Amino acid sequence: MPAHSGDEQLLRGALELARQGIGLASPNPYVGAVIADAHDNVVGTGTYTYGGVKHAEVLALEAAGAKARGATLFINLEPHAHQGRTPPCTDALIAAGIHRVVASMPDPNPKVSGKGFEKLRAAGVQVEVGQLEEQARRLNEAFARYIRHGTPLVTLKAAMTLDGKIAPPAARPPNTASESFSGSWITGEVARTHVQELRHQNDALLVGIGTVLSDNPLLTDRSGRPRRRPLLRVILDSSLRLPLDSRLVQNIAAERTNDVLVFCVSADEPKKKQLEQLGIRVENIAVGPDGRPDLHAILRRLAELEIISVMMEGGATVNANALASNVVDKVFLYYAPKILGGSDSIAFADGAGFRHLNQAVQVKHVHLHRFGEDFAVEGYLRDPYGE
């Protein structure tokens, strides 16, 4: 059935409303709804937020009131037909007299996918699915990975020179966390500002202890956008070397936000107690084949905490382990127009790497982004919607 002339614009409006839920809807999906009358006049809108409880389509129905009868609902994700924290949205749509539903995609949850559409069609509602589906799928890829596989979507992020170096030789971790390897940045301000947007889109940020020792970072979301939950700062620290005087620990001690989680495989009990008294959460985790914290076990634990998206901003060792462990779903790699050269400069991923080209990690569905003089490569190692 051909789309109506104004359908795409109204559906784009629903997608934009859904994006307003970023940082506010997790661990549930981002959903935006627009209700328009027969003349494409918008009579109601809604954005889902976890704390607000009500779903986007219900909020749009409430805004539309009696004007919803005979109108069209535009929505980026299939309305749900099951009882969850709220009653089925399909029942509310049918009762309100919605005549037509235009949706971008089915629910990625295989247990409920398609049932909402079936219920609407059975009640005589005209349903059209598939317009702007790619944009809708990318928006809710973390939810898809989480609901289909029980683990968060993992994005590996790094900034590097054109020759794949993330730091000069002098950036080898110093002895104390208060020291900094350099006062300069690889990428420019525009790219670094975008990193904060990526942090805002994720539930957790994961780094290795090496990054903490060398950079002494805070690892916060500085986008300025609202969040329902603080960004969880996750540290891989096998032998619990996290300094008590690091900015990270002192920040938690001062703010008492309880949003730093350290995974270790062996811990000095007095040190563990000191960290916990300052508000740092410390958990022992299984050992992986390399003797380091098992990344698969960590991701399962984060999923138990309803973390559906993780951005890794580790150094060369964490990057190599993540790729070798096959836990990375996508990459977002920033490049600056600089060349460091030299065998002692720190590469994006250290270790043995892959010995043959046919073993190399394949990045698919690549998107290029420009940030001033810098650029970034965004791509997927696997489909978040796949089996």
PABA-440960 format. One record per residue (C-alpha): residue in three letters; z, x, y. Coordinates in steps of 0.1 Angstrom, whole numbers, padded with zeros to 4 digits. Example, Ala and Ser with C-alpha at 12.3 -4.5 7.8 and 13.67 -1.06 7.14 Angstrom:
<drenpas>
+-----+-------+-------+-------+
!   r !    c3 !    c1 !    c2 !
+-----+-------+-------+-------+
! ala !  0078 !  0123 ! -0045 !
! ser !  0071 !  0137 ! -0011 !
+-----+-------+-------+-------+
</drenpas>
This chain:
<drenpas>
+-----+-------+-------+-------+
!   r !    c3 !    c1 !    c2 !
+-----+-------+-------+-------+
! met !  0000 !  0000 !  0000 !
! pro ! -0010 !  0015 !  0034 !
! ala !  0018 !  0024 !  0057 !
! his !  0023 !  0005 !  0089 !
! ser !  0013 !  0023 !  0121 !
! gly !  0048 !  0030 !  0133 !
! asp !  0064 !  0039 !  0100 !
! glu !  0063 !  0077 !  0103 !
! gln !  0078 !  0078 !  0137 !
! leu !  0106 !  0055 !  0127 !
! leu !  0112 !  0074 !  0095 !
! arg !  0114 !  0107 !  0115 !
! gly !  0140 !  0090 !  0135 !
! ala !  0160 !  0083 !  0104 !
! leu !  0157 !  0119 !  0093 !
! glu !  0169 !  0131 !  0127 !
! leu !  0199 !  0107 !  0124 !
! ala !  0206 !  0122 !  0089 !
! arg !  0207 !  0157 !  0104 !
! gln !  0235 !  0146 !  0127 !
! gly !  0256 !  0144 !  0096 !
! ile !  0253 !  0182 !  0089 !
! gly !  0288 !  0196 !  0087 !
! leu !  0303 !  0161 !  0086 !
! ala !  0290 !  0145 !  0054 !
! ser !  0296 !  0171 !  0026 !
! pro !  0301 !  0168 ! -0003 !
! asn !  0280 !  0137 !  0000 !
! pro !  0243 !  0137 !  0011 !
! tyr !  0230 !  0134 !  0047 !
! val !  0217 !  0099 !  0053 !
! gly !  0203 !  0083 !  0085 !
! ala !  0191 !  0047 !  0088 !
! val !  0169 !  0029 !  0113 !
! ile !  0163 ! -0009 !  0113 !
! ala !  0133 ! -0021 !  0132 !
! asp !  0119 ! -0056 !  0137 !
! ala !  0083 ! -0067 !  0131 !
! his !  0072 ! -0051 !  0164 !
! asp !  0087 ! -0017 !  0156 !
! asn !  0116 ! -0023 !  0180 !
! val !  0147 ! -0005 !  0168 !
! val !  0175 ! -0030 !  0165 !
! gly !  0201 ! -0009 !  0146 !
! thr !  0208 !  0027 !  0136 !
! gly !  0234 !  0046 !  0115 !
! thr !  0244 !  0081 !  0104 !
! tyr !  0266 !  0087 !  0074 !
! thr !  0297 !  0109 !  0078 !
! tyr !  0323 !  0114 !  0051 !
! gly !  0352 !  0106 !  0073 !
! gly !  0336 !  0075 !  0086 !
! val !  0332 !  0062 !  0050 !
! lys !  0306 !  0035 !  0058 !
! his !  0271 !  0044 !  0048 !
! ala !  0243 !  0048 !  0072 !
! glu !  0225 !  0016 !  0062 !
! val !  0257 ! -0005 !  0066 !
! leu !  0263 !  0009 !  0101 !
! ala !  0227 !  0001 !  0110 !
! leu !  0231 ! -0035 !  0096 !
! glu !  0263 ! -0039 !  0117 !
! ala !  0244 ! -0027 !  0148 !
! ala !  0215 ! -0050 !  0141 !
! gly !  0235 ! -0081 !  0134 !
! ala !  0213 ! -0112 !  0130 !
! lys !  0182 ! -0092 !  0140 !
! ala !  0183 ! -0075 !  0105 !
! arg !  0169 ! -0107 !  0089 !
! gly !  0132 ! -0101 !  0082 !
! ala !  0134 ! -0065 !  0095 !
! thr !  0125 ! -0031 !  0079 !
! leu !  0150 ! -0004 !  0070 !
! phe !  0138 !  0032 !  0074 !
! ile !  0159 !  0056 !  0055 !
! asn !  0156 !  0092 !  0042 !
! leu !  0174 !  0086 !  0009 !
! glu !  0174 !  0057 ! -0016 !
! pro !  0202 !  0031 ! -0009 !
! his !  0228 !  0032 ! -0036 !
! ala !  0233 !  0003 ! -0060 !
! his !  0266 !  0015 ! -0076 !
! gln !  0302 !  0011 ! -0066 !
! gly !  0316 !  0042 ! -0051 !
! arg !  0340 !  0047 ! -0022 !
! thr !  0321 !  0017 ! -0007 !
! pro !  0304 ! -0014 ! -0022 !
! pro !  0266 ! -0011 ! -0031 !
! cys !  0245 ! -0008 !  0000 !
! thr !  0217 ! -0027 ! -0018 !
! asp !  0239 ! -0058 ! -0019 !
! ala !  0245 ! -0056 !  0019 !
! leu !  0208 ! -0051 !  0026 !
! ile !  0198 ! -0081 !  0005 !
! ala !  0225 ! -0103 !  0020 !
! ala !  0214 ! -0094 !  0055 !
! gly !  0178 ! -0104 !  0048 !
! ile !  0161 ! -0071 !  0050 !
! his !  0125 ! -0077 !  0042 !
! arg !  0112 ! -0042 !  0036 !
! val !  0126 ! -0007 !  0029 !
! val !  0107 !  0025 !  0036 !
! ala !  0125 !  0055 !  0020 !
! ser !  0115 !  0091 !  0018 !
! met !  0129 !  0099 ! -0016 !
! pro !  0149 !  0086 ! -0046 !
! asp !  0186 !  0096 ! -0051 !
! pro !  0186 !  0131 ! -0067 !
! asn !  0215 !  0120 ! -0089 !
! pro !  0198 !  0113 ! -0123 !
! lys !  0225 !  0088 ! -0132 !
! val !  0216 !  0065 ! -0104 !
! ser !  0181 !  0075 ! -0093 !
! gly !  0157 !  0046 ! -0089 !
! lys !  0184 !  0019 ! -0096 !
! gly !  0187 !  0011 ! -0059 !
! phe !  0150 !  0006 ! -0055 !
! glu !  0149 ! -0016 ! -0087 !
! lys !  0176 ! -0038 ! -0074 !
! leu !  0159 ! -0043 ! -0041 !
! arg !  0126 ! -0051 ! -0057 !
! ala !  0142 ! -0075 ! -0081 !
! ala !  0156 ! -0094 ! -0050 !
! gly !  0121 ! -0096 ! -0035 !
! val !  0125 ! -0067 ! -0010 !
! gln !  0093 ! -0048 ! -0004 !
! val !  0100 ! -0011 ! -0012 !
! glu !  0079 !  0019 ! -0002 !
! val !  0088 !  0055 ! -0012 !
! gly !  0075 !  0090 ! -0006 !
! gln !  0067 !  0094 !  0031 !
! leu !  0081 !  0126 !  0046 !
! glu !  0095 !  0134 !  0012 !
! glu !  0094 !  0172 !  0016 !
! gln !  0115 !  0171 !  0047 !
! ala !  0139 !  0148 !  0031 !
! arg !  0142 !  0169 !  0000 !
! arg !  0149 !  0201 !  0020 !
! leu !  0176 !  0183 !  0040 !
! asn !  0196 !  0173 !  0009 !
! glu !  0188 !  0203 ! -0014 !
! ala !  0224 !  0214 ! -0015 !
! phe !  0236 !  0179 ! -0026 !
! ala !  0208 !  0179 ! -0052 !
! arg !  0219 !  0212 ! -0067 !
! tyr !  0255 !  0202 ! -0067 !
! ile !  0250 !  0167 ! -0082 !
! arg !  0225 !  0178 ! -0108 !
! his !  0240 !  0211 ! -0120 !
! gly !  0277 !  0210 ! -0109 !
! thr !  0274 !  0242 ! -0088 !
! pro !  0268 !  0249 ! -0051 !
! leu !  0234 !  0258 ! -0036 !
! val !  0235 !  0295 ! -0030 !
! thr !  0216 !  0310 ! -0001 !
! leu !  0214 !  0348 !  0001 !
! lys !  0212 !  0359 !  0038 !
! ala !  0206 !  0394 !  0051 !
! ala !  0193 !  0411 !  0082 !
! met !  0173 !  0442 !  0078 !
! thr !  0147 !  0466 !  0092 !
! leu !  0110 !  0463 !  0082 !
! asp !  0116 !  0489 !  0055 !
! gly !  0145 !  0469 !  0040 !
! lys !  0175 !  0488 !  0053 !
! ile !  0206 !  0468 !  0063 !
! ala !  0224 !  0497 !  0079 !
! pro !  0221 !  0535 !  0087 !
! pro !  0239 !  0561 !  0066 !
! ala !  0269 !  0561 !  0091 !
! ala !  0276 !  0525 !  0080 !
! arg !  0292 !  0536 !  0047 !
! pro !  0326 !  0518 !  0046 !
! pro !  0352 !  0537 !  0066 !
! asn !  0388 !  0541 !  0055 !
! thr !  0404 !  0514 !  0076 !
! ala !  0393 !  0478 !  0085 !
! ser !  0399 !  0484 !  0122 !
! glu !  0370 !  0509 !  0124 !
! ser !  0334 !  0497 !  0130 !
! phe !  0303 !  0515 !  0118 !
! ser !  0283 !  0507 !  0149 !
! gly !  0284 !  0488 !  0181 !
! ser !  0247 !  0477 !  0177 !
! trp !  0230 !  0450 !  0158 !
! ile !  0198 !  0451 !  0137 !
! thr !  0184 !  0418 !  0149 !
! gly !  0184 !  0403 !  0184 !
! glu !  0205 !  0376 !  0200 !
! val !  0181 !  0347 !  0191 !
! ala !  0182 !  0356 !  0154 !
! arg !  0220 !  0360 !  0155 !
! thr !  0224 !  0327 !  0171 !
! his !  0204 !  0311 !  0143 !
! val !  0227 !  0327 !  0118 !
! gln !  0255 !  0305 !  0132 !
! glu !  0233 !  0275 !  0126 !
! leu !  0230 !  0285 !  0090 !
! arg !  0267 !  0290 !  0087 !
! his !  0272 !  0255 !  0101 !
! gln !  0249 !  0241 !  0074 !
! asn !  0270 !  0256 !  0046 !
! asp !  0304 !  0247 !  0033 !
! ala !  0314 !  0283 !  0024 !
! leu !  0305 !  0319 !  0034 !
! leu !  0309 !  0346 !  0008 !
! val !  0311 !  0384 !  0013 !
! gly !  0324 !  0414 ! -0006 !
! ile !  0354 !  0434 !  0003 !
! gly !  0331 !  0462 !  0014 !
! thr !  0318 !  0441 !  0043 !
! val !  0353 !  0433 !  0054 !
! leu !  0363 !  0470 !  0053 !
! ser !  0332 !  0482 !  0072 !
! asp !  0327 !  0454 !  0097 !
! asn !  0362 !  0438 !  0100 !
! pro !  0345 !  0404 !  0107 !
! leu !  0360 !  0370 !  0113 !
! leu !  0333 !  0352 !  0093 !
! thr !  0336 !  0320 !  0114 !
! asp !  0311 !  0292 !  0123 !
! arg !  0304 !  0298 !  0160 !
! ser !  0277 !  0272 !  0163 !
! gly !  0300 !  0250 !  0184 !
! arg !  0290 !  0220 !  0163 !
! pro !  0316 !  0197 !  0147 !
! arg !  0327 !  0202 !  0111 !
! arg !  0347 !  0179 !  0089 !
! arg !  0361 !  0209 !  0070 !
! pro !  0365 !  0245 !  0083 !
! leu !  0340 !  0269 !  0069 !
! leu !  0356 !  0283 !  0037 !
! arg !  0356 !  0321 !  0039 !
! val !  0353 !  0336 !  0004 !
! ile !  0361 !  0373 ! -0003 !
! leu !  0352 !  0391 ! -0035 !
! asp !  0380 !  0417 ! -0038 !
! ser !  0384 !  0429 ! -0074 !
! ser !  0416 !  0450 ! -0068 !
! leu !  0429 !  0431 ! -0037 !
! arg !  0422 !  0457 ! -0010 !
! leu !  0420 !  0432 !  0018 !
! pro !  0440 !  0449 !  0047 !
! leu !  0469 !  0429 !  0061 !
! asp !  0459 !  0441 !  0096 !
! ser !  0423 !  0429 !  0093 !
! arg !  0410 !  0404 !  0118 !
! leu !  0405 !  0379 !  0090 !
! val !  0441 !  0380 !  0078 !
! gln !  0455 !  0381 !  0113 !
! asn !  0434 !  0351 !  0123 !
! ile !  0447 !  0330 !  0094 !
! ala !  0483 !  0341 !  0101 !
! ala !  0479 !  0330 !  0137 !
! glu !  0459 !  0298 !  0131 !
! arg !  0473 !  0287 !  0097 !
! thr !  0439 !  0272 !  0088 !
! asn !  0441 !  0280 !  0051 !
! asp !  0404 !  0286 !  0049 !
! val !  0402 !  0321 !  0034 !
! leu !  0400 !  0323 ! -0004 !
! val !  0401 !  0357 ! -0021 !
! phe !  0389 !  0361 ! -0057 !
! cys !  0403 !  0392 ! -0075 !
! val !  0404 !  0404 ! -0111 !
! ser !  0435 !  0424 ! -0109 !
! ala !  0461 !  0420 ! -0082 !
! asp !  0492 !  0440 ! -0071 !
! glu !  0518 !  0412 ! -0071 !
! pro !  0536 !  0423 ! -0040 !
! lys !  0503 !  0425 ! -0021 !
! lys !  0493 !  0391 ! -0033 !
! lys !  0526 !  0376 ! -0022 !
! gln !  0522 !  0392 !  0012 !
! leu !  0487 !  0378 !  0017 !
! glu !  0498 !  0343 !  0005 !
! gln !  0528 !  0343 !  0029 !
! leu !  0502 !  0349 !  0057 !
! gly !  0482 !  0319 !  0046 !
! ile !  0455 !  0336 !  0024 !
! arg !  0447 !  0319 ! -0008 !
! val !  0444 !  0344 ! -0037 !
! glu !  0430 !  0334 ! -0071 !
! asn !  0423 !  0355 ! -0102 !
! ile !  0389 !  0350 ! -0117 !
! ala !  0372 !  0360 ! -0149 !
! val !  0356 !  0395 ! -0151 !
! gly !  0319 !  0397 ! -0152 !
! pro !  0299 !  0421 ! -0174 !
! asp !  0299 !  0447 ! -0145 !
! gly !  0337 !  0446 ! -0142 !
! arg !  0336 !  0426 ! -0110 !
! pro !  0345 !  0390 ! -0103 !
! asp !  0322 !  0367 ! -0123 !
! leu !  0300 !  0350 ! -0098 !
! his !  0292 !  0321 ! -0122 !
! ala !  0329 !  0314 ! -0126 !
! ile !  0334 !  0317 ! -0088 !
! leu !  0307 !  0291 ! -0082 !
! arg !  0321 !  0267 ! -0108 !
! arg !  0355 !  0271 ! -0091 !
! leu !  0340 !  0264 ! -0056 !
! ala !  0323 !  0233 ! -0070 !
! glu !  0357 !  0221 ! -0082 !
! leu !  0368 !  0224 ! -0045 !
! glu !  0338 !  0202 ! -0036 !
! ile !  0319 !  0231 ! -0020 !
! ile !  0282 !  0222 ! -0024 !
! ser !  0266 !  0250 ! -0004 !
! val !  0274 !  0287 ! -0002 !
! met !  0258 !  0314 !  0020 !
! met !  0262 !  0349 !  0008 !
! glu !  0264 !  0375 !  0036 !
! gly !  0275 !  0404 !  0015 !
! gly !  0263 !  0440 !  0016 !
! ala !  0241 !  0459 ! -0008 !
! thr !  0264 !  0456 ! -0038 !
! val !  0270 !  0419 ! -0035 !
! asn !  0233 !  0413 ! -0029 !
! ala !  0223 !  0433 ! -0060 !
! asn !  0249 !  0416 ! -0082 !
! ala !  0240 !  0381 ! -0070 !
! leu !  0203 !  0387 ! -0078 !
! ala !  0211 !  0403 ! -0112 !
! ser !  0235 !  0375 ! -0121 !
! asn !  0208 !  0349 ! -0113 !
! val !  0231 !  0328 ! -0091 !
! val !  0208 !  0327 ! -0060 !
! asp !  0188 !  0296 ! -0053 !
! lys !  0172 !  0306 ! -0020 !
! val !  0170 !  0335 !  0004 !
! phe !  0169 !  0336 !  0042 !
! leu !  0160 !  0372 !  0052 !
! tyr !  0158 !  0383 !  0088 !
! tyr !  0136 !  0413 !  0098 !
! ala !  0137 !  0433 !  0130 !
! pro !  0107 !  0453 !  0141 !
! lys !  0125 !  0486 !  0134 !
! ile !  0122 !  0513 !  0107 !
! leu !  0152 !  0534 !  0096 !
! gly !  0137 !  0554 !  0067 !
! gly !  0157 !  0579 !  0048 !
! ser !  0172 !  0577 !  0013 !
! asp !  0207 !  0576 !  0027 !
! ser !  0202 !  0545 !  0048 !
! ile !  0216 !  0514 !  0031 !
! ala !  0191 !  0492 !  0013 !
! phe !  0192 !  0455 !  0011 !
! ala !  0202 !  0457 ! -0026 !
! asp !  0216 !  0488 ! -0043 !
! gly !  0220 !  0497 ! -0080 !
! ala !  0193 !  0501 ! -0106 !
! gly !  0173 !  0471 ! -0095 !
! phe !  0144 !  0459 ! -0117 !
! arg !  0125 !  0485 ! -0136 !
! his !  0092 !  0467 ! -0138 !
! leu !  0072 !  0445 ! -0114 !
! asn !  0071 !  0416 ! -0139 !
! gln !  0109 !  0416 ! -0138 !
! ala !  0111 !  0413 ! -0100 !
! val !  0126 !  0382 ! -0085 !
! gln !  0099 !  0359 ! -0074 !
! val !  0103 !  0340 ! -0042 !
! lys !  0084 !  0308 ! -0039 !
! his !  0076 !  0281 ! -0013 !
! val !  0080 !  0306 !  0015 !
! his !  0085 !  0296 !  0051 !
! leu !  0082 !  0320 !  0080 !
! his !  0103 !  0317 !  0111 !
! arg !  0101 !  0335 !  0144 !
! phe !  0132 !  0345 !  0165 !
! gly !  0121 !  0363 !  0196 !
! glu !  0109 !  0397 !  0184 !
! asp !  0124 !  0392 !  0149 !
! phe !  0112 !  0370 !  0121 !
! ala !  0127 !  0356 !  0089 !
! val !  0115 !  0348 !  0054 !
! glu !  0129 !  0316 !  0038 !
! gly !  0121 !  0310 !  0002 !
! tyr !  0133 !  0297 ! -0031 !
! leu !  0141 !  0315 ! -0063 !
! arg !  0144 !  0281 ! -0081 !
! asp !  0140 !  0244 ! -0073 !
! pro !  0173 !  0228 ! -0064 !
! tyr !  0160 !  0196 ! -0079 !
! gly !  0149 !  0212 ! -0111 !
! glu !  0164 !  0209 ! -0146 !
+-----+-------+-------+-------+
</drenpas>
